[in-house]
Amino acid sequence: MKEKRLLQKYFDEISQDTGKYCFMVEDTLRALDLGAIETLIIWENLDVQRYELRNTSTQEIEIKHLNAEQEKNDTFFKDSSTGVELEVVTKESLVEVSLRVGEGNELEQDAHTAPELITNSSTAPPPPPPLHSGWRNTTRTLAAH
């Protein structure tokens, strides 16, 4: 029932065009970085991995969020300007990373962000886009892809 209320509130924000919502992985991560998220709704079947990649030439670290299709594409694992291979330092499910919001990981920007997991077994309407959030006290809207 809690899932249904969360999703209903999210869809109400969209239908009323309040600007207090965002979706898509990169937009949501940007909003987290700004500390603008009150509730982070995460679909349990989100098929996105968080990669920490090291450029073997410069030793610089880059973070990428890739879905299963993108993981098959070698270009995501090479430096776009030099073609140098990027070494995988860590790979972790974005769902697991997101559920740790507020526990001191790189997603924590606001101690008041509450992560909420949405499952397929709920009585809620069909799941929303994989990762989205409710904005707090702002009218700024991130563009959807």
TIMARDREN-431321 format. One line per field, with one value per atom (N, C-alpha, C): residue number from 1; atom name; residue in one letter; x, y, z. Coordinates in nm, 3 decimals. Layout:
resi: c(NUM/...)
name: c(CA/...)
resn: c(a/...)
c1: c(X/...)
c2: c(Y/...)
c3: c(Z/...)
***
This chain:
resi: c(1/1/1/2/2/2/3/3/3/4/4/4/5/5/5/6/6/6/7/7/7/8/8/8/9/9/9/10/10/10/11/11/11/12/12/12/13/13/13/14/14/14/15/15/15/16/16/16/17/17/17/18/18/18/19/19/19/20/20/20/21/21/21/22/22/22/23/23/23/24/24/24/25/25/25/26/26/26/27/27/27/28/28/28/29/29/29/30/30/30/31/31/31/32/32/32/33/33/33/34/34/34/35/35/35/36/36/36/37/37/37/38/38/38/39/39/39/40/40/40/41/41/41/42/42/42/43/43/43/44/44/44/45/45/45/46/46/46/47/47/47/48/48/48/49/49/49/50/50/50/51/51/51/52/52/52/53/53/53/54/54/54/55/55/55/56/56/56/57/57/57/58/58/58/59/59/59/60/60/60/61/61/61/62/62/62/63/63/63/64/64/64/65/65/65/66/66/66/67/67/67/68/68/68/69/69/69/70/70/70/71/71/71/72/72/72/73/73/73/74/74/74/75/75/75/76/76/76/77/77/77/78/78/78/79/79/79/80/80/80/81/81/81/82/82/82/83/83/83/84/84/84/85/85/85/86/86/86/87/87/87/88/88/88/89/89/89/90/90/90/91/91/91/92/92/92/93/93/93/94/94/94/95/95/95/96/96/96/97/97/97/98/98/98/99/99/99/100/100/100/101/101/101/102/102/102/103/103/103/104/104/104/105/105/105/106/106/106/107/107/107/108/108/108/109/109/109/110/110/110/111/111/111/112/112/112/113/113/113/114/114/114/115/115/115/116/116/116/117/117/117/118/118/118/119/119/119/120/120/120/121/121/121/122/122/122/123/123/123/124/124/124/125/125/125/126/126/126/127/127/127/128/128/128/129/129/129/130/130/130/131/131/131/132/132/132/133/133/133/134/134/134/135/135/135/136/136/136/137/137/137/138/138/138/139/139/139/140/140/140/141/141/141/142/142/142/143/143/143/144/144/144/145/145/145)
name: c(N/CA/C/N/CA/C/N/CA/C/N/CA/C/N/CA/C/N/CA/C/N/CA/C/N/CA/C/N/CA/C/N/CA/C/N/CA/C/N/CA/C/N/CA/C/N/CA/C/N/CA/C/N/CA/C/N/CA/C/N/CA/C/N/CA/C/N/CA/C/N/CA/C/N/CA/C/N/CA/C/N/CA/C/N/CA/C/N/CA/C/N/CA/C/N/CA/C/N/CA/C/N/CA/C/N/CA/C/N/CA/C/N/CA/C/N/CA/C/N/CA/C/N/CA/C/N/CA/C/N/CA/C/N/CA/C/N/CA/C/N/CA/C/N/CA/C/N/CA/C/N/CA/C/N/CA/C/N/CA/C/N/CA/C/N/CA/C/N/CA/C/N/CA/C/N/CA/C/N/CA/C/N/CA/C/N/CA/C/N/CA/C/N/CA/C/N/CA/C/N/CA/C/N/CA/C/N/CA/C/N/CA/C/N/CA/C/N/CA/C/N/CA/C/N/CA/C/N/CA/C/N/CA/C/N/CA/C/N/CA/C/N/CA/C/N/CA/C/N/CA/C/N/CA/C/N/CA/C/N/CA/C/N/CA/C/N/CA/C/N/CA/C/N/CA/C/N/CA/C/N/CA/C/N/CA/C/N/CA/C/N/CA/C/N/CA/C/N/CA/C/N/CA/C/N/CA/C/N/CA/C/N/CA/C/N/CA/C/N/CA/C/N/CA/C/N/CA/C/N/CA/C/N/CA/C/N/CA/C/N/CA/C/N/CA/C/N/CA/C/N/CA/C/N/CA/C/N/CA/C/N/CA/C/N/CA/C/N/CA/C/N/CA/C/N/CA/C/N/CA/C/N/CA/C/N/CA/C/N/CA/C/N/CA/C/N/CA/C/N/CA/C/N/CA/C/N/CA/C/N/CA/C/N/CA/C/N/CA/C/N/CA/C/N/CA/C/N/CA/C/N/CA/C/N/CA/C/N/CA/C/N/CA/C/N/CA/C/N/CA/C/N/CA/C/N/CA/C/N/CA/C/N/CA/C/N/CA/C/N/CA/C/N/CA/C/N/CA/C/N/CA/C/N/CA/C/N/CA/C/N/CA/C/N/CA/C/N/CA/C/N/CA/C/N/CA/C)
resn: c(m/m/m/k/k/k/e/e/e/k/k/k/r/r/r/l/l/l/l/l/l/q/q/q/k/k/k/y/y/y/f/f/f/d/d/d/e/e/e/i/i/i/s/s/s/q/q/q/d/d/d/t/t/t/g/g/g/k/k/k/y/y/y/c/c/c/f/f/f/m/m/m/v/v/v/e/e/e/d/d/d/t/t/t/l/l/l/r/r/r/a/a/a/l/l/l/d/d/d/l/l/l/g/g/g/a/a/a/i/i/i/e/e/e/t/t/t/l/l/l/i/i/i/i/i/i/w/w/w/e/e/e/n/n/n/l/l/l/d/d/d/v/v/v/q/q/q/r/r/r/y/y/y/e/e/e/l/l/l/r/r/r/n/n/n/t/t/t/s/s/s/t/t/t/q/q/q/e/e/e/i/i/i/e/e/e/i/i/i/k/k/k/h/h/h/l/l/l/n/n/n/a/a/a/e/e/e/q/q/q/e/e/e/k/k/k/n/n/n/d/d/d/t/t/t/f/f/f/f/f/f/k/k/k/d/d/d/s/s/s/s/s/s/t/t/t/g/g/g/v/v/v/e/e/e/l/l/l/e/e/e/v/v/v/v/v/v/t/t/t/k/k/k/e/e/e/s/s/s/l/l/l/v/v/v/e/e/e/v/v/v/s/s/s/l/l/l/r/r/r/v/v/v/g/g/g/e/e/e/g/g/g/n/n/n/e/e/e/l/l/l/e/e/e/q/q/q/d/d/d/a/a/a/h/h/h/t/t/t/a/a/a/p/p/p/e/e/e/l/l/l/i/i/i/t/t/t/n/n/n/s/s/s/s/s/s/t/t/t/a/a/a/p/p/p/p/p/p/p/p/p/p/p/p/p/p/p/p/p/p/l/l/l/h/h/h/s/s/s/g/g/g/w/w/w/r/r/r/n/n/n/t/t/t/t/t/t/r/r/r/t/t/t/l/l/l/a/a/a/a/a/a/h/h/h)
c1: c(0.082/0.000/0.087/0.200/0.290/0.344/0.377/0.427/0.322/0.197/0.090/0.079/0.086/0.079/0.197/0.316/0.435/0.420/0.379/0.364/0.252/0.143/0.031/0.075/0.151/0.201/0.292/0.378/0.468/0.388/0.290/0.211/0.124/0.080/0.006/0.094/0.220/0.314/0.332/0.341/0.357/0.231/0.114/-0.010/-0.043/-0.002/-0.026/0.088/0.187/0.302/0.363/0.388/0.442/0.590/0.658/0.802/0.877/0.806/0.867/0.894/0.948/0.979/1.091/1.157/1.250/1.258/1.311/1.330/1.447/1.485/1.604/1.724/1.814/1.925/2.011/2.062/2.155/2.087/1.963/1.890/1.869/1.835/1.812/1.940/2.050/2.178/2.220/2.191/2.220/2.137/2.010/1.925/1.974/2.019/2.077/2.199/2.281/2.401/2.367/2.253/2.209/2.138/2.115/2.045/1.898/1.840/1.703/1.600/1.639/1.547/1.498/1.367/1.304/1.285/1.230/1.206/1.264/1.350/1.411/1.339/1.267/1.192/1.275/1.304/1.391/1.314/1.310/1.246/1.342/1.296/1.385/1.451/1.390/1.445/1.528/1.570/1.653/1.779/1.800/1.913/2.023/2.078/2.187/2.297/2.418/2.534/2.615/2.669/2.758/2.901/2.973/3.112/3.204/3.308/3.418/3.531/3.572/3.670/3.795/3.911/4.038/4.104/4.142/4.217/4.357/4.398/4.526/4.645/4.622/4.729/4.744/4.632/4.637/4.605/4.552/4.511/4.387/4.324/4.203/4.087/3.999/3.881/3.760/3.678/3.554/3.441/3.326/3.208/3.112/3.066/2.966/2.854/2.732/2.614/2.566/2.576/2.549/2.438/2.351/2.250/2.312/2.238/2.291/2.337/2.264/2.301/2.431/2.444/2.565/2.687/2.667/2.778/2.841/2.766/2.816/2.900/2.894/2.961/3.097/3.205/3.340/3.374/3.303/3.337/3.315/3.228/3.205/3.323/3.410/3.524/3.656/3.648/3.767/3.754/3.868/3.870/3.828/3.729/3.675/3.776/3.868/3.963/4.091/4.135/4.262/4.247/4.133/4.113/4.176/4.235/4.298/4.191/4.222/4.127/4.110/3.985/3.954/3.943/4.013/4.014/3.896/3.823/3.712/3.768/3.745/3.788/3.679/3.554/3.440/3.320/3.235/3.108/3.003/2.895/2.792/2.656/2.554/2.418/2.381/2.324/2.281/2.169/2.091/1.987/2.052/2.156/2.225/2.288/2.351/2.412/2.305/2.194/2.087/2.021/2.011/1.949/2.035/2.161/2.250/2.253/2.166/2.159/2.138/2.214/2.204/2.300/2.378/2.474/2.618/2.635/2.769/2.831/2.753/2.814/2.814/2.864/2.878/2.746/2.635/2.505/2.449/2.505/2.449/2.486/2.387/2.405/2.310/2.210/2.108/2.063/2.087/2.054/1.904/1.822/1.678/1.619/1.705/1.657/1.621/1.499/1.452/1.443/1.529/1.517/1.400/1.324/1.209/1.217/1.210/1.218/1.079/1.057/0.929/0.946/0.856/0.867/0.759/0.779/0.678/0.562/0.581/0.478/0.377/0.394/0.302/0.171/0.074/-0.055/-0.057/0.060/0.071/0.055/0.033/0.027/0.160/0.168/0.294/0.407/0.528/0.638/0.667/0.713/0.750/0.883/0.935/1.069/1.162/1.267/1.345/1.393/1.437/1.490/1.440/1.369/1.317/1.302/1.257/1.253/1.152/1.124/1.042/1.132/1.114/1.193/1.142/1.228/1.189/1.203/1.094/1.097/1.165/1.132/1.191/1.096/1.107/1.024/1.109/1.236/1.324/1.297/1.291/1.265/1.381/1.431/1.535/1.469/1.532/1.475/1.481/1.375/1.372/1.434/1.489/1.551/1.453)
c2: c(-0.118/0.000/0.126/0.121/0.234/0.266/0.159/0.177/0.248/0.207/0.267/0.417/0.453/0.594/0.673/0.615/0.682/0.709/0.607/0.622/0.718/0.713/0.804/0.948/0.973/1.109/1.153/1.064/1.094/1.127/1.042/1.065/1.191/1.223/1.347/1.468/1.463/1.572/1.590/1.480/1.488/1.544/1.490/1.533/1.680/1.728/1.867/1.958/1.898/1.969/2.065/2.012/2.094/2.123/2.043/2.058/1.994/1.927/1.864/1.716/1.685/1.547/1.545/1.433/1.408/1.258/1.218/1.076/1.060/0.939/0.899/0.904/0.814/0.795/0.920/0.974/1.087/1.212/1.237/1.352/1.337/1.217/1.192/1.205/1.153/1.166/1.312/1.389/1.533/1.601/1.563/1.621/1.582/1.457/1.414/1.499/1.523/1.603/1.745/1.796/1.929/1.930/1.811/1.802/1.835/1.812/1.856/1.743/1.628/1.514/1.485/1.475/1.440/1.289/1.229/1.085/1.030/0.932/0.865/0.733/0.718/0.596/0.511/0.388/0.300/0.174/0.144/0.021/-0.094/-0.202/-0.311/-0.378/-0.371/-0.436/-0.341/-0.231/-0.137/-0.209/-0.214/-0.288/-0.191/-0.123/-0.028/-0.058/-0.064/-0.087/0.041/0.063/0.177/0.125/0.181/0.144/0.256/0.219/0.309/0.261/0.346/0.308/0.394/0.329/0.402/0.404/0.523/0.537/0.484/0.379/0.315/0.403/0.505/0.595/0.712/0.776/0.895/0.865/0.747/0.706/0.782/0.861/0.933/0.834/0.863/0.780/0.844/0.761/0.807/0.716/0.774/0.697/0.692/0.571/0.555/0.468/0.497/0.419/0.356/0.223/0.154/0.050/0.043/-0.063/-0.186/-0.296/-0.422/-0.410/-0.337/-0.319/-0.239/-0.135/-0.052/-0.130/-0.222/-0.302/-0.389/-0.421/-0.504/-0.423/-0.291/-0.204/-0.161/-0.205/-0.176/-0.028/0.053/0.196/0.263/0.208/0.264/0.236/0.145/0.106/0.153/0.255/0.317/0.468/0.535/0.680/0.731/0.819/0.865/0.947/1.014/1.098/1.025/0.929/0.862/0.716/0.655/0.513/0.420/0.478/0.398/0.319/0.193/0.108/0.156/0.153/0.189/0.062/0.061/-0.054/-0.045/-0.156/-0.159/-0.171/-0.069/-0.069/-0.132/-0.086/-0.146/-0.148/-0.245/-0.256/-0.294/-0.217/-0.241/-0.202/-0.275/-0.243/-0.104/-0.022/0.112/0.105/-0.003/-0.021/-0.029/-0.111/-0.126/0.005/0.076/0.205/0.303/0.306/0.401/0.375/0.249/0.216/0.260/0.290/0.336/0.488/0.558/0.705/0.734/0.826/0.860/0.782/0.691/0.612/0.653/0.769/0.819/0.780/0.729/0.697/0.821/0.805/0.921/0.982/0.913/0.969/1.059/1.050/1.128/1.275/1.356/1.499/1.566/1.493/1.549/1.438/1.456/1.354/1.329/1.414/1.399/1.324/1.275/1.197/1.058/1.015/0.884/0.791/0.688/0.593/0.498/0.470/0.380/0.282/0.152/0.047/0.008/0.006/-0.033/-0.172/-0.264/-0.401/-0.431/-0.539/-0.584/-0.653/-0.697/-0.773/-0.685/-0.555/-0.466/-0.455/-0.394/-0.371/-0.234/-0.174/-0.040/-0.048/0.067/0.070/0.026/0.006/-0.036/0.057/0.001/0.083/0.202/0.309/0.430/0.409/0.511/0.499/0.453/0.380/0.309/0.385/0.507/0.578/0.721/0.764/0.900/0.952/1.073/1.131/1.243/1.283/1.401/1.516/1.629/1.748/1.810/1.877/1.946/2.096/2.171/2.317/2.382/2.337/2.397/2.382/2.468/2.456/2.418/2.393/2.353/2.210/2.185/2.052/2.012/1.893/1.841/1.784/1.802/1.752/1.601/1.541/1.396/1.359/1.241/1.192/1.108)
c3: c(0.000/0.000/0.000/0.072/0.078/-0.062/-0.137/-0.274/-0.360/-0.344/-0.423/-0.393/-0.263/-0.225/-0.282/-0.274/-0.328/-0.477/-0.549/-0.694/-0.729/-0.653/-0.679/-0.659/-0.554/-0.529/-0.644/-0.689/-0.801/-0.927/-0.961/-1.081/-1.068/-0.948/-0.925/-0.955/-0.911/-0.939/-1.090/-1.162/-1.307/-1.372/-1.334/-1.398/-1.368/-1.251/-1.216/-1.265/-1.328/-1.383/-1.281/-1.160/-1.052/-1.068/-1.147/-1.159/-1.044/-0.954/-0.837/-0.862/-0.977/-1.011/-1.114/-1.122/-1.232/-1.250/-1.363/-1.389/-1.484/-1.506/-1.581/-1.485/-1.506/-1.413/-1.397/-1.506/-1.495/-1.437/-1.477/-1.423/-1.272/-1.230/-1.088/-1.009/-1.063/-0.993/-0.983/-1.086/-1.083/-0.973/-0.963/-0.859/-0.719/-0.704/-0.576/-0.543/-0.643/-0.624/-0.578/-0.625/-0.585/-0.449/-0.394/-0.265/-0.277/-0.395/-0.422/-0.411/-0.362/-0.360/-0.220/-0.208/-0.082/-0.074/-0.179/-0.184/-0.312/-0.299/-0.414/-0.433/-0.543/-0.571/-0.667/-0.626/-0.703/-0.739/-0.867/-0.913/-0.889/-0.823/-0.785/-0.906/-1.023/-1.143/-1.229/-1.173/-1.246/-1.291/-1.420/-1.476/-1.517/-1.418/-1.442/-1.341/-1.392/-1.308/-1.294/-1.178/-1.153/-1.166/-1.262/-1.285/-1.240/-1.168/-1.140/-1.230/-1.324/-1.425/-1.412/-1.427/-1.419/-1.557/-1.600/-1.724/-1.695/-1.765/-1.737/-1.775/-1.854/-1.894/-1.796/-1.760/-1.674/-1.528/-1.498/-1.364/-1.315/-1.401/-1.363/-1.349/-1.254/-1.228/-1.291/-1.354/-1.416/-1.369/-1.340/-1.300/-1.419/-1.452/-1.558/-1.506/-1.554/-1.521/-1.651/-1.660/-1.785/-1.769/-1.870/-1.871/-1.937/-1.942/-1.993/-2.138/-2.219/-2.360/-2.372/-2.293/-2.297/-2.249/-2.154/-2.102/-2.210/-2.313/-2.423/-2.522/-2.512/-2.607/-2.551/-2.616/-2.570/-2.567/-2.644/-2.647/-2.511/-2.429/-2.295/-2.202/-2.243/-2.160/-2.219/-2.305/-2.363/-2.352/-2.333/-2.329/-2.467/-2.471/-2.600/-2.681/-2.616/-2.692/-2.729/-2.648/-2.677/-2.717/-2.685/-2.715/-2.613/-2.507/-2.402/-2.329/-2.299/-2.228/-2.084/-2.036/-1.898/-1.815/-1.705/-1.615/-1.518/-1.501/-1.407/-1.266/-1.186/-1.046/-0.962/-0.980/-0.912/-1.005/-0.983/-1.055/-0.950/-0.946/-0.845/-0.901/-0.861/-0.901/-0.851/-0.940/-0.899/-0.796/-0.797/-0.696/-0.558/-0.546/-0.417/-0.372/-0.464/-0.432/-0.387/-0.459/-0.429/-0.294/-0.258/-0.130/-0.012/-0.037/0.069/0.080/0.009/0.023/0.171/0.222/0.364/0.451/0.390/0.466/0.434/0.374/0.352/0.218/0.123/-0.007/-0.094/-0.217/-0.306/-0.348/-0.328/-0.364/-0.254/-0.135/-0.025/-0.039/-0.061/-0.063/0.036/0.078/0.166/0.262/0.387/0.486/0.495/0.432/0.440/0.321/0.231/0.118/0.166/0.135/0.177/0.057/0.049/-0.062/-0.040/-0.146/-0.139/-0.255/-0.225/-0.327/-0.373/-0.504/-0.562/-0.624/-0.590/-0.639/-0.742/-0.816/-0.912/-0.842/-0.719/-0.650/-0.577/-0.586/-0.516/-0.591/-0.528/-0.592/-0.658/-0.664/-0.723/-0.874/-0.938/-1.083/-1.141/-1.273/-1.332/-1.290/-1.278/-1.228/-1.317/-1.256/-1.329/-1.400/-1.468/-1.521/-1.409/-1.441/-1.343/-1.220/-1.231/-1.116/-1.124/-1.024/-1.027/-0.886/-0.875/-0.742/-0.733/-0.613/-0.588/-0.548/-0.610/-0.577/-0.449/-0.377/-0.256/-0.277/-0.253/-0.250/-0.371/-0.486/-0.606/-0.721/-0.817/-0.937/-1.057/-1.035/-1.144/-1.185/-1.313/-1.364/-1.454/-1.433/-1.521/-1.645/-1.758/-1.884/-1.888/-1.936/-1.953/-2.087/-2.093/-2.217/-2.295)
***
